[in-house]
Amino acid sequence: MEKIVLIVHILTALAIIALILMQQGKGASAGASFGAGASQTVFGSEGGGNFFTRATAIFAFVFFCTSFGLAIIAKNSSSIADDAIPAVIESGPAVNDVPASDSDVPAVEQSAPANEVPVAPASEQ
């Protein structure tokens, strides 16, 4: 099922690209008002703007639906379970009961009380 949705998704994306490239810009209709041969086109003197606009909207809707479908398929087929999340080990010794030599955290040496500010030596001038 995923492969079918993926193939429809890719074909829809290519169709949207092709439809956008075939559409004319807004400035292209100025030449049609002066009789620039637009009456001999496939879609008539109005051009294919309305057809291409509607086809692009339909393909954009299909593209959105296939994107949404692929996201749901990916979510349902994910292999992450509750077993992959590590749990807290309860059987080990408490943090306060661990001797200082076994700890990975280095011990902090207290060199000065917290309320004393060291004074810089006076420079001689």
Disulfide bonds with the S-S distance in Angstrom:
none
